[in-house]
């Protein structure tokens, strides 16, 4: 994709203009204009060092051409290293950006030695170009304007709880918390820049030499490529999109613990100028379990044990039983108290800007099913140790205990709790998968009780979740309101994909819960169920769910069309946000969003299975929504 460099950067920049960098500890977003407008060190959920994404006063680091330029970009093959090509009237240059992963030769340990170093490399490829550098760090989400002081070969930025050193071969002018400079480059010349972060009280950051930075960049490319070669074997339709999504999901995983964040950002809105702005830089049980399922297709992960070890440790308390929070900090933290940052204006005026997430204390009953469903998928890769057996058995027992209670549901409504159909469904899944895993869990004695409760939940869903008035399964018991999460009934195997009630629900969602572009909404906010003002965009995950359900039903042409409508909203790098604007199609919500890439991967796999089945012979029984054969 090519086009002109946008004027300016920061708070007004379209969400789709950004590319993601990750060292599997933290994340950065780089705009098409060469601006790092978001960077959190040393963790995904740390306070931003650069936050111009949410307020232009909150800091950025720009390397860009002086004057007008055309731009195209892409990731270096099979990596998370971003290369942006600029073309000016006098020449051309490339800007290569990476969060350094370190040089561990073992692809299984990708990011284990990450030095908290952002590397930026500029190479003039033709003619001559004039470049401008503007470095404005603003730690603590812009609250701190650090003191800049010169070092041989760079600049030190000191202020707040950390120290940073900018390594620069270019002499820079300093003043008012900023360092700036320009340079003319001739063809064949390369300059490397680096930003090294370190906490106060520990070994300090240092100036990195040109060869060292070049080596870190090369090592990072090699590390990602080695991981991709080892793990990415999917060969079905949309292979490149699936592989990219697999890398993006791996990039959203926190290497030290095995946690997986829902997105790399906070407070990118569901409606421009609206209040539905949340912090997604935490480990949702649901999102993380779905991510592991998608990686099973897109990247053949070997981290199943690490993931379940993290979940078991994060959930551990002195209470008896296994009553899960719906989310944890990526280090296993329980208290994610939400607060507002009133000094930030928000992306395009979308306030408040929030850090933390108040949903951590909500009851959401679906998490038991998502974890046990993932455990069943990775059954052969899980350890058989007593701690994991106790944890998984406790999940099933907890689901059996709590399934009758109202909750806040998958969409984390901030209105009154209800008996959401999806929550009941996932309690059914928890017990269904526990029965399947009973021998491995050494829990044969619990099977009769688990089966009895599973069957009780099934009868409740069939009796109270179906609305004759709506002609579909609906959002909650006794409601006529549609909800896209009802598409999970066939995806989980609760009902066959060709059951008339399932097909009616699929058709109802496709006809009555889509925007004019054919993308699916989660639900209609006009019902007031979520207790929030304003509207939201169309939800990409739900659109991929629709494609998935259509594929399971053998409607492959419909499934392909639905898939393509959603996948077309990826930016030029293949990245998806949470939602799209129903009027313009522009990306909305936190970015990149794991949910959206999960949906893409799973829908592509389901369509591949359905089409393979069509090629083999006449239609047979409905497709298995939880196949055990690995793709590739």
HELIX and SHEET records of a PDB file:
HELIX    1   1 UNK A   15  UNK A   17  5                                   3    
HELIX    2   2 UNK A   56  UNK A   58  5                                   3    
HELIX    3   3 UNK A  107  UNK A  109  5                                   3    
HELIX    4   4 UNK A  210  UNK A  231  1                                  22    
HELIX    5   5 UNK A  239  UNK A  251  1                                  13    
HELIX    6   6 UNK A  285  UNK A  298  1                                  14    
HELIX    7   7 UNK A  304  UNK A  315  1                                  12    
HELIX    8   8 UNK A  347  UNK A  349  5                                   3    
HELIX    9   9 UNK A  358  UNK A  361  5                                   4    
HELIX   10  10 UNK A  367  UNK A  377  1                                  11    
HELIX   11  11 UNK A  379  UNK A  381  5                                   3    
HELIX   12  12 UNK A  386  UNK A  402  1                                  17    
HELIX   13  13 UNK A  421  UNK A  441  1                                  21    
HELIX   14  14 UNK A  444  UNK A  446  5                                   3    
HELIX   15  15 UNK A  447  UNK A  464  1                                  18    
HELIX   16  16 UNK A  484  UNK A  487  5                                   4    
HELIX   17  17 UNK A  488  UNK A  491  1                                   4    
HELIX   18  18 UNK A  500  UNK A  512  1                                  13    
HELIX   19  19 UNK A  525  UNK A  527  5                                   3    
HELIX   20  20 UNK A  540  UNK A  552  1                                  13    
HELIX   21  21 UNK A  556  UNK A  567  1                                  12    
HELIX   22  22 UNK A  594  UNK A  616  1                                  23    
SHEET    1   A 9 UNK A   2  UNK A   4  0                                        
SHEET    2   A 9 UNK A  70  UNK A  75 -1                                        
SHEET    3   A 9 UNK A  82  UNK A  87 -1                                        
SHEET    4   A 9 UNK A  91  UNK A  99 -1                                        
SHEET    5   A 9 UNK A 117  UNK A 136 -1                                        
SHEET    6   A 9 UNK A  60  UNK A  65 -1                                        
SHEET    7   A 9 UNK A  35  UNK A  40 -1                                        
SHEET    8   A 9 UNK A  27  UNK A  31 -1                                        
SHEET    9   A 9 UNK A  18  UNK A  22 -1                                        
SHEET    1   B 7 UNK A   2  UNK A   4  0                                        
SHEET    2   B 7 UNK A  70  UNK A  75 -1                                        
SHEET    3   B 7 UNK A  82  UNK A  87 -1                                        
SHEET    4   B 7 UNK A  91  UNK A  99 -1                                        
SHEET    5   B 7 UNK A 117  UNK A 136 -1                                        
SHEET    6   B 7 UNK A 178  UNK A 186 -1                                        
SHEET    7   B 7 UNK A 173  UNK A 175 -1                                        
SHEET    1   C 9 UNK A   2  UNK A   4  0                                        
SHEET    2   C 9 UNK A  70  UNK A  75 -1                                        
SHEET    3   C 9 UNK A  82  UNK A  87 -1                                        
SHEET    4   C 9 UNK A  91  UNK A  99 -1                                        
SHEET    5   C 9 UNK A 117  UNK A 136 -1                                        
SHEET    6   C 9 UNK A 190  UNK A 199 -1                                        
SHEET    7   C 9 UNK A 162  UNK A 167 -1                                        
SHEET    8   C 9 UNK A 154  UNK A 159 -1                                        
SHEET    9   C 9 UNK A 147  UNK A 151 -1                                        
SHEET    1   D 8 UNK A   2  UNK A   4  0                                        
SHEET    2   D 8 UNK A  70  UNK A  75 -1                                        
SHEET    3   D 8 UNK A  82  UNK A  87 -1                                        
SHEET    4   D 8 UNK A  91  UNK A  99 -1                                        
SHEET    5   D 8 UNK A 117  UNK A 136 -1                                        
SHEET    6   D 8 UNK A  60  UNK A  65 -1                                        
SHEET    7   D 8 UNK A  35  UNK A  40 -1                                        
SHEET    8   D 8 UNK A  48  UNK A  50 -1                                        
SHEET    1   E 2 UNK A 253  UNK A 254  0                                        
SHEET    2   E 2 UNK A 259  UNK A 260 -1                                        
SHEET    1   F 2 UNK A 283  UNK A 284  0                                        
SHEET    2   F 2 UNK A 327  UNK A 328 -1                                        
SHEET    1   G 2 UNK A 339  UNK A 340  0                                        
SHEET    2   G 2 UNK A 354  UNK A 355 -1                                        
SHEET    1   H 2 UNK A 466  UNK A 467  0                                        
SHEET    2   H 2 UNK A 472  UNK A 473 -1                                        
SHEET    1   I 3 UNK A 538  UNK A 539  0                                        
SHEET    2   I 3 UNK A 577  UNK A 580 -1                                        
SHEET    3   I 3 UNK A 587  UNK A 591 -1                                        
END                                                                             
